[in-house]
Amino acid sequence: MINVIRFTASWCSPCKSLAPIMEDIKSEMSSDPNIRFSVIDVDSDRMSASQYGIRSVPTVVVENNGVVVQQVVGVKSKMEYITAINNASFNK
């Protein structure tokens, strides 16, 4: 199972820019039952943010079977996120 976790905050402008990019990716990959997307607000779930070592938002964490494969910090191109997810899929 590939987990794509987007760490965000309501006050974060770059997070708002990233949201539609991640929604597009989620829509494109919705047919794959092995990929799950979630969003964590660092202000309301500080424990998870701490557990993943999140120091800045936005951060996207890609896990493969519970193991962090990659963290992408900041707003990047849509292709960079897709590549990170695909790379995690190949590391099954």
SEBALUM-565633 format. One record per residue: residue number from 1; x, y, z of N, C-alpha, C in turn; residue in three letters. Coordinates in Angstrom, 3 decimals. Last residue first. Example, Ala and Ser with C-alpha at 12.3 -4.5 7.8 and 13.67 -1.06 7.14 Angstrom:
2
- pos,n_u,n_v,n_w,ca_u,ca_v,ca_w,c_u,c_v,c_w,code
- 2,12.850,-2.250,7.080,13.670,-1.060,7.140,12.900,0.030,7.870,SER
- 1,13.190,-5.690,7.800,12.300,-4.500,7.800,13.200,-3.300,7.800,ALA
***
This chain:
92
- pos,n_u,n_v,n_w,ca_u,ca_v,ca_w,c_u,c_v,c_w,code
- 92,7.981,-1.888,-4.102,7.096,-2.736,-3.291,7.797,-3.964,-2.784,LYS
- 91,9.073,0.169,-5.588,9.846,-0.364,-4.455,9.022,-1.281,-3.570,ASN
- 90,7.277,1.170,-7.363,8.265,0.212,-7.880,9.067,-0.435,-6.772,PHE
- 89,5.935,2.964,-5.758,5.218,1.794,-6.262,6.176,0.739,-6.770,SER
- 88,7.818,4.942,-5.434,7.417,4.164,-4.260,6.708,2.892,-4.696,ALA
- 87,7.828,5.948,-8.032,9.035,5.318,-7.496,8.713,4.468,-6.270,ASN
- 86,5.236,7.065,-8.106,5.576,5.934,-8.977,6.817,5.211,-8.491,ASN
- 85,5.588,9.142,-6.245,4.585,8.095,-6.007,4.909,6.856,-6.845,ILE
- 84,7.592,10.656,-7.502,7.817,10.128,-6.149,6.853,8.983,-5.847,ALA
- 83,6.262,11.326,-9.903,7.479,10.511,-9.936,7.748,9.884,-8.570,THR
- 82,4.249,12.976,-8.898,3.894,11.732,-9.594,5.091,10.790,-9.635,ILE
- 81,5.810,15.079,-7.921,5.005,14.276,-6.994,4.622,12.936,-7.625,TYR
- 80,6.913,16.007,-10.317,7.799,15.563,-9.239,7.042,14.706,-8.221,GLU
- 79,4.698,16.807,-11.804,5.464,15.639,-12.234,6.384,15.125,-11.134,MET
- 78,3.928,19.168,-10.559,3.045,18.000,-10.480,3.825,16.720,-10.812,LYS
- 77,6.706,20.733,-8.925,5.884,20.470,-10.108,5.039,19.211,-9.879,SER
- 76,6.286,21.819,-5.491,7.078,21.365,-6.635,6.145,21.158,-7.823,LYS
- 75,6.397,23.511,-2.560,5.560,23.291,-3.739,6.478,22.980,-4.913,VAL
- 74,7.874,21.727,0.250,7.595,22.887,-0.582,6.702,22.519,-1.745,GLY
- 73,9.411,18.587,0.180,9.128,19.788,0.959,8.937,20.969,0.010,VAL
- 72,8.786,15.286,0.101,8.932,16.419,-0.808,8.483,17.660,-0.041,VAL
- 71,10.217,12.297,1.054,9.536,13.494,1.530,9.830,14.616,0.539,GLN
- 70,9.962,8.750,0.528,10.395,10.078,0.108,9.572,11.151,0.798,GLN
- 69,9.393,6.514,2.004,10.260,6.365,0.840,10.803,7.716,0.412,VAL
- 68,8.664,5.253,5.099,8.801,6.497,4.342,9.834,6.293,3.242,VAL
- 67,6.672,2.439,5.373,8.053,2.922,5.394,8.137,4.176,4.525,VAL
- 66,4.106,1.483,5.009,4.444,2.082,6.292,5.864,2.605,6.416,GLY
- 65,4.098,0.643,2.308,3.866,-0.309,3.402,4.368,0.215,4.740,ASN
- 64,5.661,3.473,1.535,5.374,2.175,0.933,5.296,1.178,2.081,ASN
- 63,4.846,6.942,1.491,5.198,5.719,2.205,4.866,4.502,1.352,GLU
- 62,5.666,10.223,1.115,5.238,9.045,0.368,5.770,7.828,1.101,VAL
- 61,4.645,13.364,2.165,5.363,12.151,2.542,4.776,11.001,1.728,VAL
- 60,4.985,16.701,1.528,4.286,15.500,1.091,5.182,14.312,1.403,VAL
- 59,4.563,19.738,3.155,5.431,18.579,2.967,4.553,17.416,2.552,THR
- 58,4.261,23.314,2.984,3.733,21.967,2.799,4.848,20.925,2.672,PRO
- 57,5.869,23.310,6.162,4.729,22.944,5.333,4.723,23.820,4.089,VAL
- 56,8.430,21.854,8.158,7.951,22.931,7.309,6.790,22.411,6.470,SER
- 55,8.983,19.700,9.657,9.503,20.971,10.148,9.003,22.149,9.330,ARG
- 54,8.051,16.548,10.611,7.692,17.660,9.733,8.146,18.967,10.367,ILE
- 53,8.453,13.983,11.641,9.553,14.937,11.621,9.310,16.123,10.702,GLY
- 52,6.403,12.260,12.037,7.018,12.246,10.710,8.172,13.241,10.588,TYR
- 51,5.741,12.945,14.656,6.101,11.559,14.351,6.822,11.458,13.005,GLN
- 50,4.904,15.589,14.337,6.119,15.287,15.076,6.639,13.891,14.741,SER
- 49,2.534,15.171,12.932,3.584,16.012,12.357,4.922,15.731,13.037,ALA
- 48,1.132,13.640,14.824,1.525,13.049,13.529,2.642,13.844,12.887,SER
- 47,0.873,15.600,16.841,1.529,14.330,17.124,2.000,13.673,15.823,MET
- 46,-0.636,17.677,15.799,0.793,17.903,16.057,1.549,16.603,16.310,ARG
- 45,-3.098,18.256,14.303,-2.550,16.919,14.575,-1.035,17.025,14.734,ASP
- 44,-3.689,20.903,13.947,-4.682,20.090,14.647,-4.188,18.683,14.948,SER
- 43,-1.430,21.865,12.661,-1.894,22.545,13.867,-2.891,21.705,14.651,ASP
- 42,-1.093,20.314,10.400,-0.079,20.230,11.457,-0.509,20.910,12.749,VAL
- 41,-3.450,18.368,8.923,-3.200,19.742,9.328,-2.258,19.696,10.540,ASP
- 40,-3.069,16.010,6.451,-2.945,16.242,7.890,-2.627,17.708,8.124,ILE
- 39,-4.639,13.993,4.102,-4.179,15.340,4.419,-4.161,15.483,5.934,VAL
- 38,-4.026,11.213,1.885,-4.599,11.818,3.086,-3.955,13.190,3.306,SER
- 37,-4.513,8.563,-0.424,-4.126,9.949,-0.177,-4.772,10.432,1.108,PHE
- 36,-3.287,5.445,-1.473,-4.219,6.173,-0.613,-3.654,7.560,-0.328,ARG
- 35,-3.093,2.899,-3.770,-2.597,4.236,-3.433,-3.672,4.969,-2.649,ILE
- 34,-4.235,0.586,-4.589,-3.065,0.471,-3.722,-2.461,1.814,-3.341,ASN
- 33,-6.209,0.960,-6.453,-6.624,0.735,-5.063,-5.455,0.644,-4.077,PRO
- 32,-6.277,3.248,-8.922,-5.336,2.319,-8.293,-5.699,2.138,-6.819,ASP
- 31,-7.980,5.212,-9.739,-8.306,3.847,-10.153,-7.366,2.808,-9.535,SER
- 30,-6.909,7.642,-8.951,-8.016,7.078,-8.169,-8.365,5.641,-8.547,SER
- 29,-5.008,9.133,-10.170,-4.589,7.839,-9.641,-5.699,7.114,-8.883,MET
- 28,-6.303,11.481,-10.875,-5.655,10.688,-11.919,-5.314,9.280,-11.446,GLU
- 27,-7.070,12.424,-8.348,-8.077,12.064,-9.343,-7.497,11.148,-10.411,SER
- 26,-4.529,12.944,-7.221,-5.434,11.986,-6.579,-6.498,11.509,-7.568,LYS
- 25,-3.679,14.955,-8.945,-2.948,13.690,-8.896,-3.835,12.601,-8.296,ILE
- 24,-5.549,16.950,-8.285,-5.431,16.448,-9.658,-4.768,15.072,-9.681,ASP
- 23,-4.901,17.328,-5.594,-6.238,16.836,-5.943,-6.260,16.288,-7.369,GLU
- 22,-2.348,18.401,-5.823,-2.508,17.078,-5.207,-3.883,16.485,-5.505,MET
- 21,-3.025,20.832,-7.012,-2.086,19.924,-7.684,-2.282,18.512,-7.147,ILE
- 20,-4.655,22.060,-5.085,-5.243,21.617,-6.355,-4.335,20.676,-7.153,PRO
- 19,-2.636,22.351,-2.888,-3.874,21.571,-2.766,-4.468,21.149,-4.113,ALA
- 18,-0.567,24.166,-3.349,-0.325,22.739,-3.564,-1.620,21.926,-3.605,LEU
- 17,-1.618,26.592,-2.593,-1.208,26.406,-3.985,-1.031,24.926,-4.324,SER
- 16,-1.938,26.177,0.109,-3.136,26.423,-0.695,-2.831,26.269,-2.181,LYS
- 15,0.711,26.028,0.852,-0.143,24.843,1.027,-1.406,24.969,0.179,CYS
- 14,1.603,28.640,0.483,2.056,27.601,-0.439,1.218,26.318,-0.344,PRO
- 13,0.158,29.810,2.758,-0.173,30.142,1.361,0.343,29.100,0.369,SER
- 12,-1.019,28.654,5.720,0.105,28.467,4.792,-0.319,28.722,3.344,CYS
- 11,-2.994,28.495,7.601,-2.350,29.792,7.427,-1.268,29.787,6.340,TRP
- 10,-3.680,25.803,7.755,-4.657,26.754,7.210,-4.047,28.120,6.901,SER
- 9,-1.257,23.475,6.594,-1.767,24.333,7.666,-2.669,25.384,7.030,ALA
- 8,-0.143,20.065,5.916,-0.552,21.406,5.547,-0.920,22.203,6.788,THR
- 7,1.056,17.200,4.415,1.024,17.973,5.651,0.826,19.432,5.280,PHE
- 6,-0.186,14.514,2.748,0.135,15.936,2.564,-0.040,16.644,3.896,ARG
- 5,0.822,11.353,2.010,0.314,12.186,3.094,0.783,13.620,2.862,ILE
- 4,0.164,8.499,0.485,0.637,9.834,0.133,-0.007,10.783,1.136,VAL
- 3,1.002,5.157,0.659,0.310,6.256,1.335,0.977,7.562,0.940,ASN
- 2,0.615,2.145,-0.920,1.315,3.422,-0.997,0.438,4.471,-0.320,ILE
- 1,0.845,-1.187,0.000,0.000,0.000,0.000,0.882,1.238,0.000,MET
***
